[in-house]
Amino acid sequence: MSTPRLFHDAALAEGAEIPGTPAQAHHLGTVLRRGAGDEVAVFNARDGEFAATIAHLRKDRCAFALGARQRGAAAEPDLRLVVAAIKRDAMDWIVEKATELGVSVIQPVMTRRSIVDRVNLDRLAAIARGAAEQCERLSVPEVRAALPLHAALDAWDGTPLLVAAERRGALPIRHVAAGMRLPCGWLVGPEGGFEGGELDDAMRRPFVTAVALGPRILRAETAAVAGLAVLQALAGDWDVS
């Protein structure tokens, strides 16, 4: 039986006892059928990962007794995803897989062809946290509140941002990514793609480069994951053992 990993943003130190959340108590007791004395691991990006035991567990309350640190804090890739808000199931899947692929920030954006008018930030943050617990990373990506596309671009800090633009005659992503190193961002539009004016506005920004993902038109969620995988392979941390 595998040891559950639990993200906790409190200061972590050997010998400390820290409270868990009601959601963690429910998951441990009701879903995993664990109890007091059972082993868990508690982690965050600032302090690392610690062996721990469940000090006590009730229906909606729990606490963890921290043992020895198993992993120290380590630098993680600064790979950011800017993605048009799409239907809930597909958006949930994007957040889960982007977390597994090591993204640091997920920025939903609203575009002219977006078919949803809001995203559930708490839900997406919980999905990111659960995916981080499963994939053994130490950090949980920051899921930001949705912004209009132009506002997200206006607020961008100048980090290189690649945009999926198959119909613009752009260079294949591997030709651009092979000469890059993180940090960088990956921008993906909604089903049906960006409108021409949106792409024109994006391409006027000096930090934006259009790239193509091959001869086939991909669904938004496929493009998000495919691009992140290429960037991690060519410019990210996939060559680190």
C-alpha positions in Angstrom: 0.0 0.0 0.0 1.6 3.3 -1.1 2.2 6.1 1.3 -0.1 9.1 0.7 1.6 12.4 -0.1 0.0 15.5 1.3 0.8 19.1 0.4 0.9 21.6 3.3 1.9 25.2 3.0 2.8 25.5 6.7 6.4 25.6 7.9 7.6 22.0 8.0 10.2 20.8 10.4 11.2 17.5 12.0 9.3 16.9 15.3 6.5 19.4 14.5 2.8 18.5 14.6 0.7 20.3 12.1 -3.0 20.3 11.5 -4.4 18.9 8.3 -7.4 20.3 6.3 -10.9 19.0 6.5 -10.5 17.7 2.9 -7.3 15.8 3.9 -9.1 14.3 6.8 -12.0 13.2 4.6 -9.7 11.7 2.0 -7.5 9.9 4.5 -10.3 8.5 6.6 -13.2 7.9 4.1 -11.4 7.3 0.8 -8.1 5.7 1.8 -9.4 4.1 5.1 -6.3 5.3 7.0 -6.2 6.0 10.7 -4.0 7.3 13.6 -0.5 6.0 13.4 -0.5 5.3 9.7 2.3 6.7 7.6 2.0 9.7 5.2 4.4 12.1 3.6 4.0 15.9 3.9 5.7 18.3 1.6 6.0 21.8 0.1 8.4 23.5 -2.2 9.9 25.7 0.5 10.8 23.0 3.1 10.9 19.8 1.2 9.3 16.4 2.0 9.0 14.8 5.4 8.1 11.3 6.6 5.1 11.7 8.9 2.4 9.7 10.7 -1.2 10.6 11.3 -1.3 11.9 14.9 -5.1 11.9 15.1 -7.9 11.6 12.6 -11.6 12.4 12.9 -14.3 13.0 10.3 -13.2 16.5 9.4 -10.0 17.0 11.5 -6.6 15.5 11.4 -3.0 16.3 12.4 0.4 15.0 11.3 3.5 14.3 13.3 6.5 15.1 11.2 9.5 12.8 11.2 12.8 13.1 9.3 13.1 15.1 6.1 13.3 12.8 3.1 13.9 15.4 0.3 15.2 18.9 0.5 13.8 21.8 -1.4 15.1 22.0 -5.0 14.7 24.3 -7.9 11.9 23.4 -10.3 11.3 24.6 -13.9 9.6 27.9 -14.6 7.3 26.7 -17.4 4.0 28.6 -17.6 0.8 27.7 -19.3 -1.6 30.3 -20.6 -4.7 28.6 -21.8 -8.1 29.6 -23.1 -10.9 28.6 -20.8 -12.7 25.6 -22.2 -15.4 23.1 -21.0 -15.0 21.9 -17.5 -13.9 18.3 -18.0 -11.3 19.3 -20.6 -10.1 22.1 -18.4 -9.7 19.8 -15.4 -7.7 17.4 -17.5 -5.4 20.2 -18.8 -4.7 21.3 -15.2 -4.0 17.8 -14.0 -1.6 17.0 -16.9 0.1 20.4 -16.9 0.9 19.8 -13.2 2.4 16.4 -14.0 4.4 18.1 -16.7 5.9 20.5 -14.2 4.3 23.8 -14.9 4.8 26.6 -12.4 1.8 28.8 -13.3 -1.5 28.1 -15.0 -3.2 31.3 -16.3 -6.7 30.7 -17.8 -7.8 33.4 -20.3 -11.0 34.4 -21.9 -11.0 34.7 -25.7 -13.6 35.7 -28.3 -14.3 32.1 -29.1 -14.4 30.9 -25.5 -17.7 29.0 -24.8 -17.5 29.4 -21.0 -17.6 32.7 -19.2 -16.0 31.6 -15.9 -13.6 29.1 -14.4 -13.9 27.5 -10.9 -10.6 28.6 -9.4 -11.0 26.6 -6.2 -11.8 23.4 -8.2 -8.8 23.9 -10.5 -6.4 24.6 -7.6 -7.6 21.4 -5.8 -7.0 19.4 -9.0 -3.5 20.9 -9.3 -2.8 20.0 -5.6 -4.0 16.5 -6.0 -1.9 16.0 -9.2 1.2 17.3 -7.4 0.7 14.9 -4.6 0.4 12.0 -7.1 3.3 12.8 -9.3 5.9 13.4 -6.6 6.8 17.0 -7.3 7.3 19.3 -4.3 5.5 22.4 -5.6 1.9 23.0 -6.6 1.4 25.2 -9.6 -0.2 28.6 -9.1 -3.6 28.6 -10.7 -4.5 32.2 -11.4 -7.8 33.9 -11.8 -9.0 34.0 -15.4 -8.3 37.2 -17.3 -9.2 38.5 -20.8 -6.5 37.5 -23.2 -5.3 41.0 -23.8 -5.1 41.7 -20.1 -3.0 38.6 -19.5 -0.7 39.7 -22.3 -0.5 43.3 -20.9 0.5 41.9 -17.5 3.1 39.5 -18.9 6.6 40.0 -17.6 8.4 39.7 -20.9 9.3 36.0 -20.5 9.3 34.3 -24.0 5.8 33.1 -24.8 5.2 30.6 -27.6 1.7 30.5 -29.1 0.2 27.6 -31.0 -0.7 29.1 -34.4 -0.8 26.2 -37.0 -2.6 28.3 -39.6 0.0 31.1 -39.6 2.8 29.3 -41.4 4.8 29.3 -38.2 8.0 27.3 -37.7 7.7 23.9 -36.0 7.9 24.2 -32.3 11.1 22.0 -32.1 13.0 24.5 -34.2 12.2 27.3 -31.8 12.3 25.4 -28.5 15.7 23.7 -29.3 17.5 27.0 -28.8 15.6 28.0 -25.6 16.0 27.5 -21.9 13.3 28.1 -19.3 11.7 30.2 -18.2 9.1 30.4 -21.0 5.4 30.2 -21.5 3.0 28.3 -23.7 -0.2 29.9 -25.0 -3.0 27.8 -26.3 -6.4 29.0 -27.7 -9.9 27.7 -27.4 -11.6 25.1 -29.6 -11.7 26.7 -33.0 -8.6 28.7 -32.3 -7.9 32.3 -31.7 -9.6 34.9 -33.9 -7.2 36.6 -36.3 -7.3 39.9 -34.5 -6.3 38.2 -31.2 -3.3 36.6 -32.8 -2.4 39.8 -34.5 -2.5 41.5 -31.1 -0.4 38.8 -29.5 2.2 38.8 -32.3 2.8 42.5 -31.9 4.2 41.8 -28.5 8.0 41.3 -28.7 8.0 38.4 -26.3 5.5 36.3 -28.4 6.6 33.8 -31.1 4.2 31.7 -33.2 4.9 28.0 -33.6 3.3 25.0 -35.2 2.6 21.6 -33.7 2.6 19.6 -36.9 0.3 19.0 -39.9 -2.8 18.1 -37.9 -5.2 20.4 -36.1 -5.2 19.4 -32.4 -7.9 19.9 -29.8 -7.1 22.6 -27.3 -6.4 20.1 -24.5 -4.1 18.0 -26.8 -2.2 21.1 -27.9 -1.7 22.3 -24.4 -0.1 19.0 -23.3 1.8 18.4 -26.5 3.4 21.8 -26.4 4.4 21.5 -22.7 5.9 18.1 -23.4 8.1 19.5 -26.2 9.2 22.4 -24.1 10.1 20.2 -21.2 12.0 17.9 -23.5 14.0 20.5 -25.4 14.2 23.4 -23.0 13.2 22.1 -19.6 14.2 19.5 -17.0 13.5 16.3 -18.8 17.2 15.7 -19.4 17.9 15.8 -15.6 17.9 12.4 -13.9 
